[in-house]
Amino acid sequence: MGKRIYLNAFDMNCVGHQSPGLWSHPQDQSDRYTDLNYWVELAQLLEKGKFDGIFLADVLGFYDVYKGSRDAAVEQAVQVPANDPLLLVSAMSQATEHLCFGVTYSLTYEQPYMLARRFSTLDHLTNGRIAWNIVSSYLDSAAKNFGLDEQLKHDDRYEVAEEFLEVCYKLWEGSWEEGAVLRDKNNRIFTDPRKVHDINHEGRFFKVPGAHLCEPSPQRTPVLYQAGASSRGRAFAAKHAECVFTAGPTAGIVKKGVEDLRKQAKEQGRNQDDIKVFTVFTPIVGRTSEEAHAKYEELKNYISYEGALALLSGWTGIDLSSYDPEDTVEYIENNAIQSALEVFTKADPNRKWTVRELAIFAGIGGRGPVIVGSPEQIADEMERWVQEAGIDGFNIAYTLAPSSFADFVELVVPILQERGLVQKEYHAGSYREKLYGQGQNYLKTNHYGFTFKNLYTVN
């Protein structure tokens, strides 16, 4: 029996997502994204397949770097139109019992007081099955619609993030004591006011004097994901993240980031296995290898070359329309997703990518590997990635929605279960308990956020 593998479905409240153009395939149903039944059916399918969770991505702006215009992104449905992911969770959680939900929410354009309330509310409503994927955003188009001339510089966004998390920890962990809520009908006391505390936060970016509006939820702090894979992003993750989402075209490239992340976590006084690392993975599975490759060849006919370049230009901050398709892409320091460019230019010095090769690669599966084969071949490759890259699980991306997930559930999950790699049955408990074991509802005592627990208690 190998290492336990965690499975997330990787999706976004939009058309398409990671494979520009494939929404136009006759079998794709992602254009139903505005239909709540679509999301409920997907959640039920994933729970049937014993997926650990669904990871919902999000962006707050248009991909308008390519040709200096949003037109290609709008025309080709490159993560637009896009609706709020948080609003899907209540319905999906009510239709399931165990499936967990990781939701991307940008802190750059939020106030911690409000965000803390939203996630506490969802933690209550899901009975502790919620996680927050902490991002700071990377599109200038988003910054402008929030009243800024341009987004904050890359590392400055992490300075804001540090203080934002500090405020959230104070609200989630410190503001309400254990036992503050009495629900005492006889004495007509719902909450003991002596056990609810103002946090009196006054910092460089935020001023939050009062108490958290919500009573403590099952996990208090939601499970914390982080998706930044730059050097600054890994430092932030080593301190705060319980799960990390990364991406790279090869196991060797991903391994370098994973090893650095675990090293930094240890330096923060944490155990290396306190952080579960997920990488994006796009399987194209058939009952035979021949069937899978025939699917892949058909899917390639639906790739949008311009859509892929619009997506890549937004991720990297480089207008790829200014390059010849056969030009080699070089690393340029910029203010977008630094890791998106690093994995194609610096992580593997023996591999040079042309613009055309990048577009074809990103046309199916985005920045991660696309694995084509029989159920056994897909399972073999997943095992190899876990062993070679040192990861804990996968964010499974789709090519066609929801049939890619249905194929994976029907064909690949049973193979992984037979090998003892994924769960056959769910364990009861919160998201954090499903990751770390029964009785571990709250942040571990070696987590930075734990230092804010009982911060305001007067003995």
TIDO-141039 format. One record per residue (C-alpha): chain; z, y, x negated. Coordinates in nm, 2 decimals, padded with zeros to 4 digits. Layout:
BEGIN
node mol->A, zz->Z, yy->Y, xx->X;
...
***
This chain:
BEGIN
node mol->A, zz->00.00, yy->00.00, xx->00.00;
node mol->A, zz->-00.10, yy->00.34, xx->-00.14;
node mol->A, zz->00.04, yy->00.68, xx->-00.09;
node mol->A, zz->00.09, yy->00.80, xx->00.27;
node mol->A, zz->-00.20, yy->01.03, xx->00.37;
node mol->A, zz->-00.15, yy->01.32, xx->00.61;
node mol->A, zz->-00.44, yy->01.41, xx->00.84;
node mol->A, zz->-00.52, yy->01.75, xx->01.00;
node mol->A, zz->-00.82, yy->01.83, xx->01.20;
node mol->A, zz->-00.97, yy->02.16, xx->01.07;
node mol->A, zz->-01.11, yy->02.39, xx->01.33;
node mol->A, zz->-01.13, yy->02.75, xx->01.44;
node mol->A, zz->-01.14, yy->02.92, xx->01.78;
node mol->A, zz->-01.51, yy->02.99, xx->01.74;
node mol->A, zz->-01.86, yy->02.84, xx->01.75;
node mol->A, zz->-01.94, yy->02.63, xx->01.45;
node mol->A, zz->-01.69, yy->02.70, xx->01.17;
node mol->A, zz->-01.76, yy->02.54, xx->00.83;
node mol->A, zz->-02.12, yy->02.43, xx->00.88;
node mol->A, zz->-02.34, yy->02.74, xx->00.96;
node mol->A, zz->-02.62, yy->02.65, xx->01.19;
node mol->A, zz->-02.51, yy->02.31, xx->01.31;
node mol->A, zz->-02.39, yy->02.46, xx->01.64;
node mol->A, zz->-02.76, yy->02.44, xx->01.74;
node mol->A, zz->-02.76, yy->02.06, xx->01.72;
node mol->A, zz->-02.81, yy->01.91, xx->02.07;
node mol->A, zz->-02.48, yy->01.71, xx->02.04;
node mol->A, zz->-02.26, yy->01.99, xx->01.93;
node mol->A, zz->-02.02, yy->02.13, xx->02.19;
node mol->A, zz->-01.84, yy->02.39, xx->01.99;
node mol->A, zz->-02.00, yy->02.66, xx->02.21;
node mol->A, zz->-01.73, yy->02.54, xx->02.47;
node mol->A, zz->-01.47, yy->02.71, xx->02.26;
node mol->A, zz->-01.38, yy->02.95, xx->02.55;
node mol->A, zz->-01.30, yy->02.65, xx->02.77;
node mol->A, zz->-00.94, yy->02.56, xx->02.75;
node mol->A, zz->-01.02, yy->02.21, xx->02.87;
node mol->A, zz->-01.22, yy->02.17, xx->02.55;
node mol->A, zz->-00.91, yy->02.23, xx->02.33;
node mol->A, zz->-00.69, yy->02.01, xx->02.55;
node mol->A, zz->-00.94, yy->01.72, xx->02.52;
node mol->A, zz->-00.96, yy->01.77, xx->02.15;
node mol->A, zz->-00.58, yy->01.77, xx->02.11;
node mol->A, zz->-00.56, yy->01.44, xx->02.31;
node mol->A, zz->-00.83, yy->01.28, xx->02.10;
node mol->A, zz->-00.65, yy->01.37, xx->01.78;
node mol->A, zz->-00.32, yy->01.24, xx->01.91;
node mol->A, zz->-00.50, yy->00.92, xx->02.01;
node mol->A, zz->-00.62, yy->00.90, xx->01.65;
node mol->A, zz->-00.26, yy->00.96, xx->01.52;
node mol->A, zz->-00.36, yy->01.28, xx->01.34;
node mol->A, zz->-00.06, yy->01.46, xx->01.21;
node mol->A, zz->-00.18, yy->01.80, xx->01.32;
node mol->A, zz->-00.46, yy->02.04, xx->01.39;
node mol->A, zz->-00.51, yy->02.33, xx->01.14;
node mol->A, zz->-00.66, yy->02.64, xx->01.31;
node mol->A, zz->-00.83, yy->02.89, xx->01.08;
node mol->A, zz->-00.89, yy->03.25, xx->01.17;
node mol->A, zz->-01.05, yy->03.57, xx->01.04;
node mol->A, zz->-01.01, yy->03.92, xx->01.18;
node mol->A, zz->-01.34, yy->04.08, xx->01.08;
node mol->A, zz->-01.72, yy->04.02, xx->01.05;
node mol->A, zz->-01.89, yy->03.86, xx->00.75;
node mol->A, zz->-02.09, yy->04.17, xx->00.67;
node mol->A, zz->-02.12, yy->04.16, xx->00.29;
node mol->A, zz->-02.46, yy->03.98, xx->00.30;
node mol->A, zz->-02.74, yy->04.24, xx->00.31;
node mol->A, zz->-02.46, yy->04.50, xx->00.39;
node mol->A, zz->-02.48, yy->04.39, xx->00.75;
node mol->A, zz->-02.31, yy->04.17, xx->01.01;
node mol->A, zz->-02.65, yy->04.08, xx->01.17;
node mol->A, zz->-02.69, yy->03.74, xx->01.00;
node mol->A, zz->-02.34, yy->03.64, xx->01.08;
node mol->A, zz->-02.37, yy->03.75, xx->01.44;
node mol->A, zz->-02.71, yy->03.59, xx->01.49;
node mol->A, zz->-02.61, yy->03.26, xx->01.33;
node mol->A, zz->-02.26, yy->03.24, xx->01.48;
node mol->A, zz->-02.09, yy->03.25, xx->01.13;
node mol->A, zz->-01.73, yy->03.24, xx->01.26;
node mol->A, zz->-01.81, yy->03.49, xx->01.52;
node mol->A, zz->-01.75, yy->03.53, xx->01.81;
node mol->A, zz->-01.39, yy->03.42, xx->01.74;
node mol->A, zz->-01.09, yy->03.42, xx->01.97;
node mol->A, zz->-00.72, yy->03.42, xx->01.89;
node mol->A, zz->-00.60, yy->03.08, xx->01.78;
node mol->A, zz->-00.24, yy->03.13, xx->01.87;
node mol->A, zz->-00.31, yy->03.14, xx->02.24;
node mol->A, zz->-00.45, yy->02.78, xx->02.24;
node mol->A, zz->-00.13, yy->02.62, xx->02.12;
node mol->A, zz->00.08, yy->02.62, xx->02.44;
node mol->A, zz->-00.18, yy->02.43, xx->02.64;
node mol->A, zz->-00.26, yy->02.18, xx->02.36;
node mol->A, zz->00.11, yy->02.11, xx->02.30;
node mol->A, zz->00.17, yy->02.05, xx->02.67;
node mol->A, zz->-00.11, yy->01.79, xx->02.67;
node mol->A, zz->00.04, yy->01.60, xx->02.37;
node mol->A, zz->00.38, yy->01.48, xx->02.25;
node mol->A, zz->00.35, yy->01.46, xx->01.88;
node mol->A, zz->00.05, yy->01.65, xx->01.75;
node mol->A, zz->00.15, yy->01.94, xx->01.54;
node mol->A, zz->-00.01, yy->02.28, xx->01.51;
node mol->A, zz->-00.08, yy->02.49, xx->01.20;
node mol->A, zz->-00.20, yy->02.84, xx->01.30;
node mol->A, zz->-00.35, yy->03.10, xx->01.06;
node mol->A, zz->-00.21, yy->03.44, xx->01.13;
node mol->A, zz->-00.27, yy->03.74, xx->00.89;
node mol->A, zz->00.04, yy->03.94, xx->00.79;
node mol->A, zz->-00.16, yy->04.23, xx->00.66;
node mol->A, zz->-00.22, yy->04.37, xx->01.00;
node mol->A, zz->00.10, yy->04.25, xx->01.17;
node mol->A, zz->00.46, yy->04.37, xx->01.18;
node mol->A, zz->00.71, yy->04.10, xx->01.09;
node mol->A, zz->00.93, yy->04.18, xx->01.38;
node mol->A, zz->00.66, yy->04.09, xx->01.63;
node mol->A, zz->00.52, yy->03.79, xx->01.43;
node mol->A, zz->00.86, yy->03.64, xx->01.40;
node mol->A, zz->00.90, yy->03.66, xx->01.78;
node mol->A, zz->00.56, yy->03.49, xx->01.84;
node mol->A, zz->00.63, yy->03.20, xx->01.62;
node mol->A, zz->00.99, yy->03.15, xx->01.75;
node mol->A, zz->00.85, yy->03.15, xx->02.10;
node mol->A, zz->00.59, yy->02.88, xx->02.01;
node mol->A, zz->00.85, yy->02.68, xx->01.82;
node mol->A, zz->01.05, yy->02.67, xx->02.14;
node mol->A, zz->00.75, yy->02.59, xx->02.36;
node mol->A, zz->00.62, yy->02.31, xx->02.13;
node mol->A, zz->00.96, yy->02.17, xx->02.07;
node mol->A, zz->00.94, yy->02.24, xx->01.70;
node mol->A, zz->00.57, yy->02.14, xx->01.64;
node mol->A, zz->00.45, yy->02.47, xx->01.50;
node mol->A, zz->00.35, yy->02.59, xx->01.15;
node mol->A, zz->00.23, yy->02.93, xx->01.03;
node mol->A, zz->-00.05, yy->02.94, xx->00.78;
node mol->A, zz->00.03, yy->03.26, xx->00.59;
node mol->A, zz->-00.28, yy->03.46, xx->00.49;
node mol->A, zz->-00.33, yy->03.82, xx->00.39;
node mol->A, zz->-00.70, yy->03.85, xx->00.49;
node mol->A, zz->-00.99, yy->03.93, xx->00.27;
node mol->A, zz->-01.26, yy->04.11, xx->00.47;
node mol->A, zz->-01.31, yy->04.49, xx->00.45;
node mol->A, zz->-01.46, yy->04.48, xx->00.80;
node mol->A, zz->-01.11, yy->04.38, xx->00.93;
node mol->A, zz->-00.93, yy->04.65, xx->00.73;
node mol->A, zz->-01.16, yy->04.92, xx->00.87;
node mol->A, zz->-01.09, yy->04.81, xx->01.23;
node mol->A, zz->-00.72, yy->04.84, xx->01.16;
node mol->A, zz->-00.76, yy->05.21, xx->01.05;
node mol->A, zz->-00.79, yy->05.16, xx->00.67;
node mol->A, zz->-01.08, yy->05.26, xx->00.45;
node mol->A, zz->-01.07, yy->04.93, xx->00.28;
node mol->A, zz->-00.84, yy->04.63, xx->00.24;
node mol->A, zz->-00.55, yy->04.64, xx->00.00;
node mol->A, zz->-00.62, yy->04.51, xx->-00.35;
node mol->A, zz->-00.58, yy->04.13, xx->-00.39;
node mol->A, zz->-00.25, yy->04.12, xx->-00.57;
node mol->A, zz->-00.11, yy->04.42, xx->-00.37;
node mol->A, zz->-00.16, yy->04.21, xx->-00.05;
node mol->A, zz->00.08, yy->03.96, xx->-00.20;
node mol->A, zz->00.34, yy->04.23, xx->-00.27;
node mol->A, zz->00.33, yy->04.31, xx->00.10;
node mol->A, zz->00.35, yy->03.94, xx->00.18;
node mol->A, zz->00.66, yy->03.90, xx->-00.03;
node mol->A, zz->00.85, yy->04.16, xx->00.17;
node mol->A, zz->00.70, yy->04.05, xx->00.50;
node mol->A, zz->00.84, yy->03.70, xx->00.44;
node mol->A, zz->01.18, yy->03.84, xx->00.34;
node mol->A, zz->01.20, yy->04.02, xx->00.68;
node mol->A, zz->01.10, yy->03.71, xx->00.86;
node mol->A, zz->01.36, yy->03.50, xx->00.68;
node mol->A, zz->01.62, yy->03.75, xx->00.77;
node mol->A, zz->01.52, yy->03.73, xx->01.14;
node mol->A, zz->01.47, yy->03.36, xx->01.16;
node mol->A, zz->01.75, yy->03.24, xx->00.94;
node mol->A, zz->02.01, yy->03.51, xx->00.93;
node mol->A, zz->02.01, yy->03.71, xx->01.25;
node mol->A, zz->02.15, yy->03.45, xx->01.49;
node mol->A, zz->02.43, yy->03.22, xx->01.38;
node mol->A, zz->02.45, yy->02.86, xx->01.48;
node mol->A, zz->02.65, yy->02.84, xx->01.80;
node mol->A, zz->02.57, yy->03.20, xx->01.90;
node mol->A, zz->02.41, yy->03.08, xx->02.23;
node mol->A, zz->02.68, yy->02.94, xx->02.46;
node mol->A, zz->02.52, yy->02.91, xx->02.80;
node mol->A, zz->02.87, yy->02.93, xx->02.94;
node mol->A, zz->02.83, yy->02.97, xx->03.32;
node mol->A, zz->03.20, yy->02.95, xx->03.39;
node mol->A, zz->03.29, yy->03.24, xx->03.18;
node mol->A, zz->02.95, yy->03.41, xx->03.23;
node mol->A, zz->02.87, yy->03.44, xx->02.86;
node mol->A, zz->02.52, yy->03.34, xx->02.76;
node mol->A, zz->02.54, yy->03.45, xx->02.40;
node mol->A, zz->02.84, yy->03.55, xx->02.18;
node mol->A, zz->02.74, yy->03.90, xx->02.06;
node mol->A, zz->02.96, yy->03.87, xx->01.75;
node mol->A, zz->02.72, yy->03.60, xx->01.63;
node mol->A, zz->02.40, yy->03.81, xx->01.66;
node mol->A, zz->02.35, yy->04.04, xx->01.37;
node mol->A, zz->02.12, yy->04.33, xx->01.28;
node mol->A, zz->01.93, yy->04.26, xx->00.96;
node mol->A, zz->01.92, yy->04.63, xx->00.84;
node mol->A, zz->01.61, yy->04.58, xx->00.64;
node mol->A, zz->01.47, yy->04.89, xx->00.47;
node mol->A, zz->01.21, yy->04.82, xx->00.20;
node mol->A, zz->00.90, yy->04.95, xx->00.05;
node mol->A, zz->00.67, yy->04.84, xx->00.33;
node mol->A, zz->00.89, yy->04.76, xx->00.63;
node mol->A, zz->01.19, yy->04.90, xx->00.81;
node mol->A, zz->01.35, yy->04.66, xx->01.05;
node mol->A, zz->01.71, yy->04.76, xx->01.14;
node mol->A, zz->01.78, yy->04.54, xx->01.44;
node mol->A, zz->01.83, yy->04.17, xx->01.54;
node mol->A, zz->01.58, yy->03.90, xx->01.61;
node mol->A, zz->01.48, yy->03.90, xx->01.98;
node mol->A, zz->01.47, yy->03.52, xx->02.01;
node mol->A, zz->01.75, yy->03.27, xx->01.99;
node mol->A, zz->01.72, yy->03.01, xx->01.71;
node mol->A, zz->01.42, yy->02.77, xx->01.78;
node mol->A, zz->01.42, yy->02.40, xx->01.69;
node mol->A, zz->01.30, yy->02.47, xx->01.33;
node mol->A, zz->01.42, yy->02.83, xx->01.31;
node mol->A, zz->01.15, yy->02.90, xx->01.05;
node mol->A, zz->00.82, yy->02.74, xx->01.14;
node mol->A, zz->00.67, yy->02.51, xx->00.88;
node mol->A, zz->00.51, yy->02.74, xx->00.62;
node mol->A, zz->00.15, yy->02.68, xx->00.51;
node mol->A, zz->-00.03, yy->02.89, xx->00.26;
node mol->A, zz->-00.40, yy->02.88, xx->00.18;
node mol->A, zz->-00.43, yy->03.11, xx->-00.13;
node mol->A, zz->-00.55, yy->02.92, xx->-00.43;
node mol->A, zz->-00.59, yy->03.20, xx->-00.68;
node mol->A, zz->-00.33, yy->03.22, xx->-00.96;
node mol->A, zz->-00.13, yy->03.48, xx->-00.76;
node mol->A, zz->-00.17, yy->03.28, xx->-00.45;
node mol->A, zz->-00.03, yy->02.97, xx->-00.62;
node mol->A, zz->00.27, yy->03.16, xx->-00.74;
node mol->A, zz->00.34, yy->03.28, xx->-00.39;
node mol->A, zz->00.29, yy->02.92, xx->-00.25;
node mol->A, zz->00.53, yy->02.78, xx->-00.52;
node mol->A, zz->00.80, yy->03.00, xx->-00.38;
node mol->A, zz->00.74, yy->02.99, xx->-00.01;
node mol->A, zz->00.50, yy->02.72, xx->00.10;
node mol->A, zz->00.59, yy->02.38, xx->00.24;
node mol->A, zz->00.22, yy->02.29, xx->00.29;
node mol->A, zz->-00.07, yy->02.42, xx->00.09;
node mol->A, zz->-00.44, yy->02.41, xx->00.20;
node mol->A, zz->-00.69, yy->02.41, xx->-00.09;
node mol->A, zz->-01.06, yy->02.35, xx->-00.13;
node mol->A, zz->-01.29, yy->02.25, xx->-00.40;
node mol->A, zz->-01.61, yy->02.05, xx->-00.45;
node mol->A, zz->-01.46, yy->01.79, xx->-00.68;
node mol->A, zz->-01.13, yy->01.61, xx->-00.72;
node mol->A, zz->-01.11, yy->01.72, xx->-01.08;
node mol->A, zz->-01.13, yy->02.09, xx->-00.98;
node mol->A, zz->-00.87, yy->02.05, xx->-00.70;
node mol->A, zz->-00.64, yy->01.86, xx->-00.94;
node mol->A, zz->-00.61, yy->02.15, xx->-01.18;
node mol->A, zz->-00.48, yy->02.38, xx->-00.90;
node mol->A, zz->-00.25, yy->02.11, xx->-00.76;
node mol->A, zz->-00.09, yy->02.04, xx->-01.10;
node mol->A, zz->-00.03, yy->02.41, xx->-01.16;
node mol->A, zz->00.12, yy->02.46, xx->-00.81;
node mol->A, zz->00.36, yy->02.17, xx->-00.86;
node mol->A, zz->00.46, yy->02.30, xx->-01.20;
node mol->A, zz->00.54, yy->02.64, xx->-01.06;
node mol->A, zz->00.73, yy->02.49, xx->-00.77;
node mol->A, zz->00.95, yy->02.31, xx->-01.02;
node mol->A, zz->01.01, yy->02.64, xx->-01.20;
node mol->A, zz->01.13, yy->02.78, xx->-00.87;
node mol->A, zz->01.39, yy->02.51, xx->-00.85;
node mol->A, zz->01.21, yy->02.30, xx->-00.60;
node mol->A, zz->01.11, yy->01.94, xx->-00.61;
node mol->A, zz->00.74, yy->01.88, xx->-00.67;
node mol->A, zz->00.71, yy->01.67, xx->-00.35;
node mol->A, zz->00.86, yy->01.95, xx->-00.14;
node mol->A, zz->00.50, yy->02.08, xx->-00.11;
node mol->A, zz->00.24, yy->01.88, xx->00.07;
node mol->A, zz->-00.11, yy->01.97, xx->-00.04;
node mol->A, zz->-00.41, yy->01.93, xx->00.19;
node mol->A, zz->-00.78, yy->01.97, xx->00.09;
node mol->A, zz->-01.08, yy->02.02, xx->00.31;
node mol->A, zz->-01.29, yy->01.71, xx->00.35;
node mol->A, zz->-01.60, yy->01.67, xx->00.56;
node mol->A, zz->-01.68, yy->01.30, xx->00.64;
node mol->A, zz->-02.01, yy->01.19, xx->00.79;
node mol->A, zz->-01.95, yy->00.84, xx->00.90;
node mol->A, zz->-02.18, yy->00.57, xx->01.04;
node mol->A, zz->-02.11, yy->00.20, xx->01.12;
node mol->A, zz->-02.32, yy->00.14, xx->00.81;
node mol->A, zz->-02.40, yy->00.34, xx->00.50;
node mol->A, zz->-02.77, yy->00.36, xx->00.62;
node mol->A, zz->-02.67, yy->00.50, xx->00.96;
node mol->A, zz->-02.44, yy->00.76, xx->00.79;
node mol->A, zz->-02.71, yy->00.88, xx->00.56;
node mol->A, zz->-02.96, yy->00.90, xx->00.84;
node mol->A, zz->-02.71, yy->01.13, xx->01.03;
node mol->A, zz->-02.68, yy->01.34, xx->00.72;
node mol->A, zz->-03.05, yy->01.39, xx->00.67;
node mol->A, zz->-03.08, yy->01.49, xx->01.04;
node mol->A, zz->-02.79, yy->01.73, xx->01.01;
node mol->A, zz->-02.95, yy->01.91, xx->00.71;
node mol->A, zz->-03.24, yy->02.01, xx->00.94;
node mol->A, zz->-02.99, yy->02.24, xx->01.13;
node mol->A, zz->-02.84, yy->02.42, xx->00.83;
node mol->A, zz->-02.88, yy->02.79, xx->00.85;
node mol->A, zz->-02.96, yy->02.92, xx->00.50;
node mol->A, zz->-02.89, yy->03.28, xx->00.59;
node mol->A, zz->-02.58, yy->03.18, xx->00.78;
node mol->A, zz->-02.45, yy->02.99, xx->00.47;
node mol->A, zz->-02.52, yy->03.29, xx->00.25;
node mol->A, zz->-02.35, yy->03.52, xx->00.49;
node mol->A, zz->-02.04, yy->03.30, xx->00.49;
node mol->A, zz->-02.04, yy->03.27, xx->00.11;
node mol->A, zz->-02.09, yy->03.64, xx->00.06;
node mol->A, zz->-01.79, yy->03.71, xx->00.29;
node mol->A, zz->-01.58, yy->03.46, xx->00.10;
node mol->A, zz->-01.67, yy->03.58, xx->-00.25;
node mol->A, zz->-01.72, yy->03.95, xx->-00.18;
node mol->A, zz->-02.07, yy->03.93, xx->-00.34;
node mol->A, zz->-02.39, yy->04.02, xx->-00.16;
node mol->A, zz->-02.59, yy->03.71, xx->-00.24;
node mol->A, zz->-02.90, yy->03.86, xx->-00.09;
node mol->A, zz->-02.93, yy->04.07, xx->-00.41;
node mol->A, zz->-02.99, yy->03.75, xx->-00.62;
node mol->A, zz->-03.29, yy->03.53, xx->-00.65;
node mol->A, zz->-03.23, yy->03.19, xx->-00.50;
node mol->A, zz->-03.26, yy->03.03, xx->-00.84;
node mol->A, zz->-03.02, yy->03.27, xx->-01.01;
node mol->A, zz->-02.70, yy->03.12, xx->-01.15;
node mol->A, zz->-02.38, yy->03.25, xx->-00.99;
node mol->A, zz->-02.14, yy->03.41, xx->-01.24;
node mol->A, zz->-01.77, yy->03.49, xx->-01.19;
node mol->A, zz->-01.70, yy->03.85, xx->-01.09;
node mol->A, zz->-01.35, yy->03.98, xx->-01.04;
node mol->A, zz->-01.33, yy->04.12, xx->-00.68;
node mol->A, zz->-01.11, yy->04.18, xx->-00.39;
node mol->A, zz->-01.21, yy->03.89, xx->-00.16;
node mol->A, zz->-01.11, yy->03.52, xx->-00.19;
node mol->A, zz->-01.09, yy->03.49, xx->-00.57;
node mol->A, zz->-01.06, yy->03.11, xx->-00.56;
node mol->A, zz->-01.38, yy->03.08, xx->-00.36;
node mol->A, zz->-01.58, yy->03.21, xx->-00.66;
node mol->A, zz->-01.36, yy->03.04, xx->-00.92;
node mol->A, zz->-01.43, yy->02.69, xx->-00.81;
node mol->A, zz->-01.80, yy->02.74, xx->-00.84;
node mol->A, zz->-01.80, yy->02.94, xx->-01.17;
node mol->A, zz->-01.49, yy->02.88, xx->-01.38;
node mol->A, zz->-01.32, yy->02.56, xx->-01.27;
node mol->A, zz->-01.59, yy->02.33, xx->-01.40;
node mol->A, zz->-01.76, yy->02.48, xx->-01.72;
node mol->A, zz->-02.01, yy->02.20, xx->-01.72;
node mol->A, zz->-02.15, yy->02.28, xx->-01.38;
node mol->A, zz->-02.37, yy->02.58, xx->-01.31;
node mol->A, zz->-02.46, yy->02.67, xx->-00.95;
node mol->A, zz->-02.77, yy->02.85, xx->-00.83;
node mol->A, zz->-02.76, yy->03.06, xx->-00.52;
node mol->A, zz->-02.98, yy->02.81, xx->-00.34;
node mol->A, zz->-02.76, yy->02.52, xx->-00.44;
node mol->A, zz->-02.45, yy->02.71, xx->-00.32;
node mol->A, zz->-02.61, yy->02.78, xx->00.02;
node mol->A, zz->-02.72, yy->02.41, xx->00.07;
node mol->A, zz->-02.37, yy->02.29, xx->-00.04;
node mol->A, zz->-02.19, yy->02.54, xx->00.19;
node mol->A, zz->-02.43, yy->02.47, xx->00.48;
node mol->A, zz->-02.24, yy->02.15, xx->00.56;
node mol->A, zz->-01.86, yy->02.15, xx->00.50;
node mol->A, zz->-01.81, yy->02.49, xx->00.34;
node mol->A, zz->-01.63, yy->02.48, xx->00.00;
node mol->A, zz->-01.52, yy->02.12, xx->00.02;
node mol->A, zz->-01.68, yy->01.78, xx->-00.05;
node mol->A, zz->-01.91, yy->01.61, xx->00.21;
node mol->A, zz->-01.87, yy->01.24, xx->00.20;
node mol->A, zz->-02.14, yy->01.02, xx->00.36;
node mol->A, zz->-02.10, yy->00.65, xx->00.42;
node mol->A, zz->-01.96, yy->00.36, xx->00.61;
node mol->A, zz->-01.59, yy->00.36, xx->00.74;
node mol->A, zz->-01.49, yy->00.17, xx->00.43;
node mol->A, zz->-01.67, yy->00.40, xx->00.20;
node mol->A, zz->-01.51, yy->00.71, xx->00.36;
node mol->A, zz->-01.17, yy->00.54, xx->00.33;
node mol->A, zz->-01.23, yy->00.45, xx->-00.04;
node mol->A, zz->-01.33, yy->00.81, xx->-00.12;
node mol->A, zz->-01.02, yy->00.95, xx->00.05;
node mol->A, zz->-00.80, yy->00.71, xx->-00.15;
node mol->A, zz->-00.98, yy->00.82, xx->-00.47;
node mol->A, zz->-00.91, yy->01.19, xx->-00.39;
node mol->A, zz->-00.54, yy->01.13, xx->-00.32;
node mol->A, zz->-00.51, yy->00.94, xx->-00.65;
node mol->A, zz->-00.72, yy->01.16, xx->-00.87;
node mol->A, zz->-00.64, yy->01.51, xx->-00.73;
node mol->A, zz->-00.27, yy->01.44, xx->-00.65;
node mol->A, zz->-00.31, yy->01.57, xx->-00.30;
node mol->A, zz->-00.11, yy->01.45, xx->00.01;
node mol->A, zz->-00.36, yy->01.48, xx->00.28;
node mol->A, zz->-00.68, yy->01.63, xx->00.42;
node mol->A, zz->-00.80, yy->01.90, xx->00.66;
node mol->A, zz->-01.09, yy->01.71, xx->00.81;
node mol->A, zz->-01.37, yy->01.94, xx->00.89;
node mol->A, zz->-01.64, yy->01.86, xx->01.14;
node mol->A, zz->-02.02, yy->01.88, xx->01.14;
node mol->A, zz->-02.06, yy->01.83, xx->01.52;
node mol->A, zz->-01.78, yy->01.91, xx->01.76;
node mol->A, zz->-01.61, yy->01.70, xx->01.89;
node mol->A, zz->-01.81, yy->01.39, xx->01.80;
node mol->A, zz->-01.73, yy->01.41, xx->01.43;
node mol->A, zz->-01.36, yy->01.38, xx->01.51;
node mol->A, zz->-01.43, yy->01.10, xx->01.77;
node mol->A, zz->-01.63, yy->00.91, xx->01.51;
node mol->A, zz->-01.35, yy->00.95, xx->01.25;
node mol->A, zz->-01.09, yy->00.83, xx->01.50;
node mol->A, zz->-01.29, yy->00.53, xx->01.61;
node mol->A, zz->-01.43, yy->00.42, xx->01.27;
node mol->A, zz->-01.22, yy->00.55, xx->00.98;
node mol->A, zz->-00.86, yy->00.57, xx->01.11;
node mol->A, zz->-00.83, yy->00.20, xx->01.18;
node mol->A, zz->-00.94, yy->00.12, xx->00.82;
node mol->A, zz->-00.68, yy->00.37, xx->00.68;
node mol->A, zz->-00.42, yy->00.22, xx->00.91;
node mol->A, zz->-00.50, yy->-00.13, xx->00.79;
node mol->A, zz->-00.45, yy->-00.02, xx->00.43;
node mol->A, zz->-00.11, yy->00.13, xx->00.52;
node mol->A, zz->-00.23, yy->00.48, xx->00.43;
node mol->A, zz->-00.19, yy->00.66, xx->00.77;
node mol->A, zz->00.06, yy->00.62, xx->01.05;
node mol->A, zz->00.01, yy->00.37, xx->01.32;
node mol->A, zz->00.28, yy->00.53, xx->01.54;
node mol->A, zz->00.44, yy->00.87, xx->01.54;
node mol->A, zz->00.79, yy->00.93, xx->01.44;
node mol->A, zz->01.00, yy->01.15, xx->01.68;
node mol->A, zz->01.11, yy->01.49, xx->01.57;
node mol->A, zz->00.99, yy->01.84, xx->01.47;
node mol->A, zz->00.70, yy->01.92, xx->01.24;
node mol->A, zz->00.93, yy->01.95, xx->00.95;
node mol->A, zz->01.09, yy->01.62, xx->01.03;
node mol->A, zz->00.75, yy->01.45, xx->01.04;
node mol->A, zz->00.69, yy->01.58, xx->00.69;
node mol->A, zz->01.03, yy->01.53, xx->00.53;
node mol->A, zz->01.22, yy->01.28, xx->00.75;
node mol->A, zz->01.46, yy->01.27, xx->01.04;
node mol->A, zz->01.73, yy->01.53, xx->01.04;
node mol->A, zz->01.54, yy->01.78, xx->00.83;
node mol->A, zz->01.46, yy->02.03, xx->01.10;
node mol->A, zz->01.53, yy->02.33, xx->00.88;
node mol->A, zz->01.42, yy->02.48, xx->00.55;
node mol->A, zz->01.54, yy->02.27, xx->00.25;
node mol->A, zz->01.84, yy->02.41, xx->00.07;
node mol->A, zz->01.63, yy->02.47, xx->-00.24;
node mol->A, zz->01.38, yy->02.68, xx->-00.05;
node mol->A, zz->01.39, yy->03.06, xx->-00.11;
node mol->A, zz->01.41, yy->03.12, xx->00.26;
node mol->A, zz->01.74, yy->02.92, xx->00.29;
node mol->A, zz->01.92, yy->03.19, xx->00.09;
node mol->A, zz->01.90, yy->03.41, xx->00.41;
node mol->A, zz->02.08, yy->03.16, xx->00.62;
node mol->A, zz->02.42, yy->03.29, xx->00.73;
node mol->A, zz->02.35, yy->03.61, xx->00.53;
node mol->A, zz->02.52, yy->03.83, xx->00.79;
node mol->A, zz->02.80, yy->03.59, xx->00.89;
node mol->A, zz->03.15, yy->03.74, xx->00.87;
node mol->A, zz->03.41, yy->03.48, xx->00.80;
***
